[in-house]
Amino acid sequence: MCEPPRLAADGLMRNDLRDFKDCPMVHRREPIIIQGGMGVAVSGWRLARAVSQTGQLGVVSGTALDVVLARRLQLGDPDGHLRRAMAEFPLPGVAQRILDRYFIDGGKRAEAPFRPIPVPSAHPTREQLDLLVMGNFVEVFLAREDHDGLIGVNFLEKIQLPTLPSLFGAMLAGVDYILMGAGIPRTIPGVLDSLSQGESVELAYHVTGAGPDEQHVTTFDPVAYCGGELPWLERPKFLAIISSATLATMLARKATGYVDGFVVEGPTAGGHNAPPRGNVQLNERGEPMYGPRDVPDLAAIAQLGRPFWLAGSYGDPQRVVEALEVGAAGVQVGTAFAYCHESGLDEEIRRQVIALSRAGRLDVKTDPLASPTGFPFKVVQLDGTISDDDVYVQRHRVCDLGYLRHAYKTPEGTIGWRCGSEDIDAYLRKGGDRSDTCGRKCICNGLLANIGIGQYRKDEGPEKPLVTSGDEVRDVARFLPSPDADGYSAEDVVAYLLSAVETGVVAAR
C-alpha cells in the first residue's frame, strides 16, 4: 500500500513523483489539464475541441444549451455548423421540428427580440425535451468532430430540471466525461449507469417548505423519448467537483454509482464558489473570507484511490508541477482559456479584459449576493456590465429564463417557482423574503449576453453582460505570446501550463 502525500511545514502538499510510480492513486492515462466548463457557452465546442486536440480534456459548458441552440438558429447559423450537427442526430424528425420553429434564414433583425423558449419544467413538454437533448448533442458532436481526443460536459447540480435530458443528449453524441459541481451530485453516477442501459431515470429536486416525507422528482425515459428504439450508449466517466475531503469521501462511499474522480476546487476559481465553512465573515470589500477550515485535506482525498485534479489559481506551470507532486492527476484551469481566441466570449469583452490586465487595472470581486443560488459568485468589474452599479439599477428585473429558480410549496399545497433576481414585488407575492432579493443579479441573462446572444428588450435594448472569472484574470495578459499581441490560443495555454512538467511524466500519461 503506498503512503499518502505528506504535508510540508508550509502547509503545501508535497512529495516526490517517484514515491507514487506504483501507487493506484496515480492514473497516468488521465489528462493532466482539464479545461474548465465556464459560463453559458464560454466553454463552447470550439474551445473544447481545440483543447482536446492538444491531448488534454476539453470541456463544454452544459448550462442553457437549449436556449443557446434556439438563439443561434435565430441568428441564421451562418457557418452551418449547427445544422450539420443536427443532421447527424439519430432520431428522425427532431431536427426538422426545431428548425421549423427557430431557424431564420439570414438571421433576425438586430433590434428584434429572440423568440423565447419555455422555462425549465419538472414535467417538460416534447418541445422542451427536444431542445435540451439536441442542444447537448450538437455541442458535444461538434467538439468531438474529426479527432479522437477526450471531451467532457460540465453541469451545475443547482440547475436540476434540465439535467436528465441534457445528460442523454451528451451521451448520444459520445461524451467521455461528465463533470458536476455547485452542489452534491450524489445520484448522478447512478443516473449515468441507468441511461447507458436504456432505463428510465429520475432526479429529486428541492422544494422549500416541503415536508420530510415528501419527495419531488423529475423523470426521463429514454426508450419513450426514442419511440421504442434506443441507440447504444456508453457510460461516460463521472468527475465530481468538490471543495472538501468530507464531500469527496461521502460521494466515494454513498453515491448511487461509481465516482471516477474529483476536481478539488478552491475559492479563487471563477463562477460559483463553495461558501466558507463556519461563521461567514466579510472583508472590507464585502467579500466572504476563507480560512484554514476551507483548505481541502488532499491526503484524505488521495487515500480514496481515485484520480483528482486541483482547481483555483492553477494556471501556472509551477503550480501544475506542485499538483503532480502531491499525487494529483493534474489541474483544472478555466480563466486562462476563457480569454483565448477559441473562447465563446464576445470579442469586445475579451479585448477589454486583456487590455485592463495588461495595464494592471483589472479587478474581480467574490460577490456573496449576486447569485440567486446563495453561493458566492465571482464577478469581473467592468464598465457597462451588470457589475456596474449604474447599469444594475437601471435594468428592469425580470426572470424569463428560469434556470436558477427555486421551487417552493404554496399555502394551497401546490409547487410554485421564484427567483431572488426577479421583480421584487412578484417575489414577495410568492412568499419570498425581501432580503433574498438584495443585490441579486440575473445571471442567466447576463451570461447569455457574454457570448453575444443576450435578449433585446424594446424599452432597454440588449441585455448587458455579467462576466465571471477566477482571481487569476487580473494577470491573464501573461498568456500573450508577444508584447504587441492582441490575443492567444488554447494551444498556447496548454503549452505554457505543461512547460515545467518533466517530459517523461507527460509521455507516461
N, C-alpha and C positions, 0 to 999 in steps of 0.2 A: 504493500500500500504506500503510495507516495505521500510525502509530507506536504501540507498546505503551505501557501506563501507565508513568509514571515513578515511581521510588522516592524519596520525600521524605527529607530529612535525618533525620527522626524515625523512619524505618523504615516508615511507613504509606504504602500505595499511594494516590496522589492523582493526579487530573488533572481538567481542565475537561470537562464533558459535551460541550461544543461540539467538542472535539477528536475525538469519536467519532461525530458525526452521520452520517458516510458510511462508517463502519468496519463490516465484516461481523461483527465480534465483538459488536456491539450488536444484539440481536434484540428489537425493540420490540413484537413481538406476543406475547412471552412474559410470564407473570405476574411482577409484582415480588415478591410474597410467596408463598413455598411454606410451607404449614403442615406441620410435621414429622409423620412417621408414627411414633407413640410407643407403646411397650409392647405389650401384648395388648389391643386394642380400646379403649385410651385415646383414640387417634385412630380413633374409630368412625365409622359412617356419618352420625350426626347432626352431629358436628363437621365432617367433611369437606364435608358438604352446606352447612352454614352458611357456611363459608369460601368455597366455590365460588360461592355466591350473591352474594358481595361482589365478584366478578370476579377473585379470586385462585385459586391452586391448592389445593384441598382434598385431603388425602391420608388414606387409611385404612391402618392397620397390617395387613399380610398375615400376621402371625405367629399361628399356632394358631387360625385361623378355623374349622377343623373342630371342635375341642373347644368353641369359643365357640358355634357353632351348636347342637351337640348339647346343651350345658348350658342354653342359653336356651330351647330347646324343652322341656326337662325342667322348667323354671320356668313353663311354660304359655303362653309368648308372649302375655302378657296384652293387649297392644295389637294383636296380629295382624299386625304388620309383617313378621315373618319368613315367615309362611305366605303373605302377599300376594305377597312377592317370589318365594318358591318356586313359586307357581302360574304365574309367568312364565318359569320355566326351560324352555328349548326342547326338551329331551329327555323323552319320556314315561316315566313310571314311577319316575323317580329321586326326585322329591319325596315320593311316597307311600311308597316304601321307607324313607326317612329318618324320615318322620312315624310310620310304624308302629313303628319301633324306639325312637324317642327322645321323641316328643311325649307330655306328660302333661297332660291337660285339668285346669285349675285349679292345676297346678304340684305338685311333690313336697313332702313334708313338710320343714320346715326342718332337722330332725335326720337326714334320710335322705341317704345319700351319692349323689352323681351316678353314673349308670351310666357306666362307663369306656368309652373308645373305644380301638381298637388303637393302639399306639405307632407312630410313623413307621417305614416299612419301605422297603428298596431295591426290594422286589418287592411292591407294595401289592395288597391284595385289591380286589374291586369295591366293597365297602363303604367301604374307606378312600378310594378314588378318588372315590366319590360325595360323601363328606363334604367332601373338600378342594375339589373343583370347585364344589359347591353353596355351601360356606361363603364362598368368594371371590366367587361370582356374587351371592349375596344382599347382601353388604356393599357391593359396587360398585353394584348395581342400586338399592339404597335411597339411596346417596349421590348418584346421578345423577337420581333421580326428580323429574319436574316442573320441571326447569330445564335450561339449555343451557350451564352452566359446566363448568370442567375438573375432572376427578377423577383422582387417581393412587393407586397402591398401593405401599407400602414393604415390601420384603423384606430379610432378612438372608442374606448369602452363606453364613454359617456354618451356617445351617439348610438343608441341601441336599436332603434326601429328599422333602419335600413341595413343592418349588419348581415342578416341571413341571406337575402337575395344577392347582396354585394359579394359575399364570400363565394357564392355559387357562380356568379359571373366571372370572378377572377380565376376560379378553378377550371371553368370551361376553357379559358384561354391558356391554361397550363402554368399558373403561377407557382414559383418554387418555395416562397416563404410568405407567411402571414406574420406581421408584427402588430402588437396592440398594446397600448398604454392608456393613460388618463383614466384609471380605474383598476378594478380587479377582474381580469378576464378568465375567471376560473372555469367557465363552462365552454369556452371557445375550442379548446383541443378536442373535446368530445363531439362538438358540432362538426368539426373537420372530419373526424372519423366517420360520422354518420353520413355526411354528404358524399364522401368518397364511396360509400356503399349504396348510395341511392335512397337513403332512408329519410323520412320526414324529421325535421328538427324544430326545436323551439328555443326561445330565449326570453328569460324573465326580464321585465323592466320595472324600475322602481316607481311606486305611486305614493306620494306624500299623503299621509292620513289614512292609509290602508291598514287594516288590522293585521295582527301577526299571523293569522291563518289564511289570509288572502294571498293569492298568487295571480299575477297578471303576466301573460306571456304573448309574444308574437310568434307566429309559426311560418314555416316554409316547407312545402312538399315538392321536391324536385321532380318526382315522377308525374304528379299532377300538372306541374308547370310545363313539362316537356310533352304532355299529351300521351304519356304511356311509355315512350321510348327514351331512356336516359343515356346520354353519351358517357363513355368511360371517363372516370375522373381519378386523378392521382392525388393522394393526400399531401398537401404541402407541409413543410416544417413549420412549427409554431414557435415564435420568439416573443416572450412576454417582456414588456418594457416596465421596469420596476425601479424603485429607489431605495430598497432596504433588503437586507438578508432575511428578515422576518417574512416579507411578502414572497420572496423567492422560495423559501423553504415551504411555505404554505402551498404555493402553486405546484411545487415539485411533488408534494405528498397528496394533495387533495383536489387537484384539477381533474376534470372528468375524462381527460385523455392525457397523452404524453406531451409534456412541455419540452421542446427540443433545445431550448437555450434561453438566455436572458440578455437584455440590454439594460445595463445598470446606469441610470440617468441621474446626473446631478442637477442642482438648482440653477446652474448657469446656462443650461440648454434653452433653446428657443421654444416658442409655443406655450403650452400649459406645463407648469411645474407642479410637483407634489408640494402641498403646504408644509411648513416647518412642523416638526413634532413638538408637542408640549404647548405651553402658552405662547401664542404668536405675538411678537413684538415688532414694531415698525421702526425703521431708521428715520433720519431727518427728511428723507425724500418720500416717506410714506410707503417704503418697500418692506416686505416681510424679511426678517433677519433669520439666517440659518446658522446653526451651531454644531457642536460636536455630535449631538444626537442624530443629526441629519447625514453624517458621513457613513456610507454603507460599509458593512463588515465584509470585505472582499474575501477574507479567509473562509468565512462561513459559506459564502456563495460558491467559492471554488470547491469546497468539500462536497457539494451536491453532485459533482462529477459531470456537469453539463457545460457546454461552451458558453462563455459570456463575453460581452463586449462592453467597453466603458464609453460613456457619452457625457457631454457637457464640458466644453473647452478642451477638446482633444484634437483640435485642428492644427497640430504642430508635430513635426517629425519626432522630436524627443519624447513627446507625450505618447506617441504610438509605441515607441520602444519601451517606455515605462509600463504601458498596459500589457505588452507581451511579457515583460519581465515578472509581472505578478500573476501570470498564468491565464490572462485573458486571451481569447482568440483574436482580439483586435479591438477596434474602436468604431463607434458610430459618429459620423460628422455630418452636420446639416448646414450650418450657416455658411461655411466656405463654398458649398455647392449652390446655395440659394442665389448667389450673385454672379454665377458663371454664365457664359453665353447660352448654354442649353437649358437654363432655368426657365420656368414658366412665368417668372415675374415680369411685369411691364417694363419695357426698356428704359423709360424715363425714371422709374423708381431705381433701377439698377445703377444708372448713371449718377443719380443724386446721392445714393448711399456711398458709392465708391469715391465720389468727389469729396464728400464730407469726411469719410475715413482717411483719405489722402491728406486732408487739411487738419486732421486731428480734432474735428468738431462734431463727431457723431456720438449720439447718446442713446442708450436703451434703458428702459425702466421696467422693473418687475412690478406690475400693477396688480394689487390684490383685489381690485374691484372690477376690472374691465370685463372679465368673462362671466356670463350668467351661470356657468358651471360652479362658481365659487372657488375654482382653482386659481392660484396666481398665474398671470399671463404676461409674457414678455412683449413689450411694445416699443418699437423703434420710434424715437421722437423726430418726426418730420413735419415741416410746414405743409399745410394743405391736406393733411390726412386727419383721420379721426383722433389721433393723438394730440392734435392742436385744439386747445380748449374752445377757441372761437368757432372752429369747424364743428366740433362736437355739439355745442349748444344750439347751433343753427339747424342741425339735422332733425327732421320730424321723426320721432320714434315710431318704428313700425317693425313688426315681426312677420314677415311674409314668406320666409324660407323654412323656419321652424326646426332646424336640426338640433338646436340646443334647448328646445322647450322641455319643461318638466311636467310630468303627469301628476295630477292631484285628485283626491276624492272629493266630490262636491257634497254639500249638505243633503242633496237628494240621493246620494249613493252612486252617482254616475262618475265617469272619468272625464276630467277636464284637462286642459293644457295651458300653460302660461310660461312666460319668459321674462326675466328681470330686465331685459333690454327693450321690451315692447312699450307701447303707450302706457304711461304710469296709471292713468285713470282706469284703463282696461285691466291692468294687472291688479289694481285694488279691488275692482268689481269681482274678480275671480278669487278673492280672499287672500291675496298676497300681501306681504308686509312691505310697507313703503321703503324700509331700509334696504331691502333686497334690490331696489332699483337704482340706488345711488351710485353714480359713476359707471354703471353698466354700459357697455358699448356693443353695437350689433356686429359681432364677429363674423357671422355668416355673410352678410352683405359686404363688409369690409374686405374679407379675404377674396371674394369673387372680384371686387374692384382691383385688387392687387394684380390680377392676371388679365385685366383688360375686358372683363365681361360683367362689370357692375351694372345694375339696373339703372335705366334712365327714368327719372321721375319728372312729371310735367312741370311742377312748380319749383323743383330744386335742381334739376339737371342730373348728371350722372352721380351715382353713389361714390363717396370718397374712400380711398384705400385705408386699411389698417394693417401696418406692416409689423410682422413679428420675426425676431431673430434672437439668437443667443448672445451672451455678453461679448463673444469674440467678434461680433460685427464691427466693433469700434476699430479693429485692426484688419479689416477684410482687404484693404488695399495692398497688403503684403503679398497677395497672390498674383498681382500684376506682373507679367514677365519682364517689363521694362518701365522706366520712369515715365515714358510718354504713352504707354499703352492705355486704352480705354476699357479693357476687359480681359478676361481669361477664360480658359476652357475647363471642362470637367476633367479632362485628361491631365491638364496642368496641376489640378488639385491633387489627384491621385499620385502623380509622380512626386510632388512635393511631400505628401504625407508619408510615402514609403522611402524617402531618400535616406533616412538614417537607419533603416532596418537592414540587418545583415542579409546579404544576397542568399546565403544558404538557408536562412529561415524562410524567406519568401518562396524559394524554389520548392521547399519541402511541403508547402501547404497546398 
